[in-house]
Amino acid sequence: MTSEQQYIDLYRECREQICAHSTDVLNAVRDEAFNSFERLGFPSRKVERYKYTTIDKLFEPNYGLNINRLEVPVDPYKAFRCDVPNLSTSLYFIVNDQFRQSLQPKENLPEGIEVTSLAEYAKAHPEFVAQHYARLAKSDEDGITALNTMLAQDGLLVHVKRNVVVDKTVQVINILRSDVAMMVNRRVLIVMEEGANAKFLFCDHAADDQQFLTTQVIEAYVGANASLDLYCMEETHYKNTRISNVYVEQQRDSRFNHNVITLHNGVTRNRLDVQLKGEGAECWCNGCVIADKTQHVDNNTLIDHQVSHCTSHELYKYVLNDKATGAFAGRVLVRHGAQHTVSEEVNQNLCATKTARMYTQPMLEIYADDVKCSHGSTVGQLNDAALFYMRQRGISEKEAKLLLEFAFINEVIDNIQLEPLRDRLHYLVEKRFRGELSKCEGCKLCK
């Protein structure tokens, strides 16, 4: 049996149960997504955007699925370990792929923002959700997106209405919890209307020593003159496989800031597609990866400049130790007529051991003649001269290596706009380089 066939058989056998525990809007596109998955299957390495990760092997284990939406027992407040001191947030929890309505924050967000269950919001506002759901994330173009769309039953809905400014950061904790190997299919829909402004921090954690497979699809609409900051931090364990596809559409004079931080994982594959559809739109895309042992992290980006006078900046940095594998493939597409585009793409990588491997492929595809675009990548090892200089001044070899690695990765962390989060990451990254799991004090998850 192929990896695809078990999911095809699962859907055919459990379609009625899947639909019964979801809602009409999500169900309306489910069969179409199934047909696309049946045709596409899992992308192979022959597919350009998946050439560095063998996808079908990741889906071979026999994972469980919570199709009947049984509530998983967990007290996230006792098991909460990504608390960032001095960062006042509105805190929400998703356990596996279920939004916990009972755990909404006590303090109220300003009028004009909704943070709630995608399925429940779709029941109350079906036309609004149908207008946005599965529109950017096209199932007929990507097998992973198709699989997620055909199996996802709930997720997170964020709706920020016109000209609403949310001062407090919205923090969403994704907790993986199970007594058996578990597959989770999570959906996130973010709609920022014209002039809206908000910041979101998504944190992924695993509460149990089990194999987890997470597929996640995020669709984000950033309206004219709106601003969206999206921080995504993964701090799971080596048995976790995470495949996340993020699709973003930006309108005139909008701003999008995306930071993806991988501190601890097993296998991670992040895809980011940004469409700049309105003049004056700007995006900043930053990535920070620290990997060791046999961990694998693959970041793949597409910045699509569709109109003139738009700006994009990309900076991804990796520090790889032991037998870790990293990959970065970034494509900047400047379409016909997208004059006065400004784009900068940088990928810098440090292989701290001879057995670490890094694959990098920055790309520019330009069909306009009045643009300012640059791209570049570097792969290197620790500077022997700098190590020798530090050793001569009484610093141990281990400490000298740590200081060089920390200095290398700091450029990405310093780009983070949330000062308390930036300070906390400096602390977590240092602990990570020292070989620790970056646990916060009082952690209940990893004891």
N, C-alpha and C positions, 0 to 999 in steps of 0.2 A: 504494500500500500504506500502511495506517495504521501508526502507531508500534507499536500493539499486535500487529498481524498478524505482524510479523517474529518476535516472541517466541512467539506461538502456534505458528507454523510450526516454529520452532526446537525447541520442546518436543516436538512431535509427531514430528519427525525424529530427535531425539537422546535421547528418554526412556530407552531401554534403557541407553545409555552413561552418562547422568546417574545412574541408579539403581545401575549396576554399580560406580561409583566412589564410592558413598556407603554408607549403612547402612540396615537395615530400618526403624528408628524414624523416620528422616528421610524415607524413601521412603513410609512408611505414610500420610503426610498430603500427599504431593506432588500426586497426581491431584486431590484435593479442592481444593487451592490453585489448580491449573490451571483447574479449572472456575469457580472464583470470579473468577480473573483474566479469563477469557474473557467472563464476564458483566459484570464491573465495568469492565474496561479501566483506563487511567490516569485518575486524577481530574482533572477540568477545573476551571477557575476558578469554575464555578457551584457546586462543592462548597464549603461554607462553610470548611472547614479548609484548603483549598488555594487560596483566592482571591487570594493574593499571589504565587504562583509557577506558571508555565506548565510543567507536568510533562512532557507528552507530547513537547515540543520537545527536552527534555534527553535523551530516549531514541532520537532519530532517527538519530544517527550510527551507522555500522556498526562496533560494538565487537567485539573478539575475546573469546572465553570459553575458559578452560582446563578444558574438560569432562573431558578424560582425565587431569587431575591431574598433569601433568608438573611436575617440580620446577624452579622458577625459580632460576637461579644468582644468588646475592647473598650477600655476607658482611656481615650486619647490624652486626657489631661495628666493621668499618671504616667503615661508612656510617651510623653512629649519631650523630645530632645533637641529640637532645633530652635529653641527660644533664643532670641537675639536681645541681649540686655539693652535697655534704653530705646529700643525701637517699639513704639506704641503702634500696635496693629489691630485691625479687626480680624479676628481669628475664626476660620472655618475649617471643617474636617471632612475629608472624603476617605472612607474606609473601603479599600479595594476600588470599586467603581460606584459606590453608593454615597450620595450626598447625605450627611447626617443632619436632618432638619432640627433634631432635638438639641444639637450642639451649637446653635447659632450664638454669636456674641451677645452679651447682655446690653452693651452700649449700642445705640442705633447709629447707622450710617446716615448721612444727610439725605434729605428727600431728593429723589431723582436717580437713585442707584438701586438696582436689584442684584443680589447675590443669592442664588437659590438652586434648587434641583432643576436640571434641564427638562426632565420628564414632567414635573409638576408645572413648571412655567409654560410648557407646550400645551398642557391641558387647558390652562386659563387663557393663553394668548397664542392659539394655533397659527393664525395668519402671520404673526410677527416671526415666530420661530421658523415656519416653513419658508419664509422669505430669505432666511439666512443659512439655515442648516443644510449641510452637504452641498453648498454652492461653490465655495472656494476649494474644499476638499473633494476633488472629483474622483469618484470610484472607478470610472472607466479609464483612468490614466495610471493608477497605482494599485498594485495588488494588496499592499498593507492597508491602505486607506479603505479599500473595498472590504477587506476582512473585518476591520473595525466597524465600518458602517453597518454591515450585516449582522453583527453580534452585539453592538453596544445597546444597552437598555436604559441607561441614565448617564448623568454627568453633571457638569457645572454650567450654569447660565449666569453671565454677567451682562447687565444692561445699564449703561450710564447715559442718561438723557441729555438733551441739548444744553450746553453751557454749564453743566454741573461740574464743579471742581471738588474732588474728593481729597482732602488734605491727609487723611490717615491712610497708611498703606494697608491694602487688603491682603492678608496672608492665608494661603490655602495649604493645609497639610495633607498630603496623600500618604496614607498609612496602608501598607500591605500586611495583611493578617490572615493566616490560615494554618490549619493543622496538617494539610497535605499540599502537594505541588499544585499551584493555582495559576490560572490564566485570568488576567484582568483586562477589560476593554473599556477604556475611559474616554469620554468626550467632553470637550470644553468649547463653549461658544461665547465669545466676547464681542459686544456691539457698543462702540463708542460713537455717540451721535456728534453732530457738529459742535465744536467748541468744548467738548468734554475733556476732562483731565483726570487721570487716575494712575496709581502705581500698584502692581501686583507682585507678590512673592510666592512662588510655588515651591514647596519642599517635598521631596520624595524620601520616604523612610520605609524600612522593612522591619516589622515587629517580631518576626519568627524566623527560625533557622530552617527555612524551606526554599524550594525552588519556586521562583515567581517569574512569570512572563507577562509583561505589561505592554499593550499597544495603546497609544494615546494619540488622539487627533485634536488639535486646537485650531479653531477658525477665529480670526480676529479681524473685525471691520473697524478701521480708524477713519472717522468722518473728517470733513473739511475743518481745518484749524484745531483738530483734536490732538491730544497727546496721550500716548500709552507707553508706560514702562513695564516691562515683563521680565522678571528675574526668575530663573528656573534652576534650582539647586538639587543635585542628586547625592544622597548620602545613604546608600543601601548596603549591600554586601555582595560577596563574590558569586553567590548563587542566583543573583537577580539579572534578568535580561529585560532591557527597556528599549522599546522602539517608539520614538515620538516623532510625529509629523506636525509641523506648525505652518499654517497658511495665513498670510496677512495681506490685506488690501488697504492701501492708503489713498486718501483723497487730497484735494488741494490744501497746501500749507500745513499738512499734518506732520506729526513727529512720532516716530516709533523707536524705542530703545529696548534692545533685547540682549540679555546676558544669560548664558547657559554655563553652569559651573558643575563639573563632575569631580567630586572629592573622593568618593568610594563607590565601586560598582562591580559588576561581573562583565556583562557585555552590554554596551550602550550604542545605539544608533540614532542620531538626531538629524532630522531633516528640517530645513527652514526655507520657505518660499515666500518672498516679499514682492508684491506687485505695487509699483509706484504709478498710480493712475491719474494723479492730479498734480498740476504744476506747483513747484515750491515744496513738495514733500521731501522729508528727510528721514533717514534711518541710520541707526548705529547698531551694529551687531558684534557682540564680543563673546569670546569663548575661553574658558579656563579649564584645563584638563590636567589632573595629576593621577597617574596610573602606575601600578607596579605588579609584581607576580605575573599572572597571565591575563590580566585585564585587557579589554579591547574597547576602544572608544572611536567612533566614526562620526564626524560631523560633515554634513553635506548641505550646501547653501545655494540658492538661486536668487539673485537680486535682479528684478525685471524692470528696467527703466522704460516705461511705455510712452512718456511725454517729456517735454523739455523742462529745463531748470529744476532738476531734482538732484539730490545729494545722497550718497551712501558711503558708509565707512564700515570696514570689517577688520577686526583684530582677533585672531585666535592663537593661543599659545598652549603648548603641550610640554609637560615634563614627564618623561617615561623612564622607569627603572625596571630592573630584572628582565623578564621576558614579555613585558607589556607591548601592546601594538596600538598605534594611533593612526588615524587617517583623517585628512581634511581635503575636501574637494569643493571649491567655491567658484561659481560661475556668475559673472556679471554680464547681463545682456542689455545692450543699448540699442533700442529699436530705431527704425527709420523715423526721422522727424524729432527724435529726442535730443535736440541740440542743447548746448550749454549744460550737459550732464557733468557732474563732478563725482568721481568714484575712486575710492582707495581701498585696496584689499591686501591685507598682510597676514601671513601665517608664519610663525616662528616656533621652532621646536628644539627641545633639548633631550637627547638620548644620553642618559647618565650612565648607561651600561652598554657593553658591546652587543648584548643579546636583545636589546630593545629595538623595535622596528617602527619607522614612521613613513607613511605614504602621503605625499602632498601634491595637489594639482590645482593651483589657482588659474582661473581662466577669464579672459576678456573676449567678448563677442560684440563688436561695435559696427553699427550700420549708420552712424551719423559722423559728420566730419568736423564739427565744432564742439569738442568735448575735452575734458581733462580727466584722464583715467590712468591709474597705475595699479600694478599688482606685483607681488613678490613673495617668495618663501625661502626659509633657511632651515637646514637641519644640521645640528652640530653637537659636539660633546662639551663637557666642562673645560674651561680654559686652564691648561696646565700651568701657564705662567701665573695666573691669578691664584691658583691653588698653592703653588710654590711660595708666592709672596706671603700668603696668609700663614702657611706652615712656618715660615721663617720668623714670624712674629708670635709664635707660641700657640696658635690656634690648631686644634687637632684636625686631622684629615676629614673625619666625619662631620665635624662642626663647620669646617670650611666648605665642604660640598653643600651642606644644608643652606648656608648663607648665600652661596652662588645661585642655588635653585630658587630660593625665596626671592632674591633680587630679580631674577629673570621673570618670574610669574607676576610680580607686583604691578607691572604696567596695566594688566587687565583688571586687577582688583581695584586699582586706583581710579579706573573709569566709572566705577559704581557710584551712583549719585546719592544713594541712601547711606549717610555717614555711619550710623550704628551698624548697619549690615557690613559696610566696608571694614570697619574696625574688627567686627566679629570674624570676618573671613580671614583677615591677617592672622588672627589667633588660631583659627581652625586649620589654615594652610600650614602654619608652622608645626602644629601637632601632627598633621598628616605626613609631612616630610620626616618627622621623627619616628614614623612607623606606627603611630597610634591610629585608632579608629575615629578620632575627632569627636569623642563623646562629650556631651555637655554634662556638667555636674547634675546629679540627680537622675541620670538616665535610667529608665527601667527596661529599655529594649534589649540591650546587649549584655546584660548581666548573666 
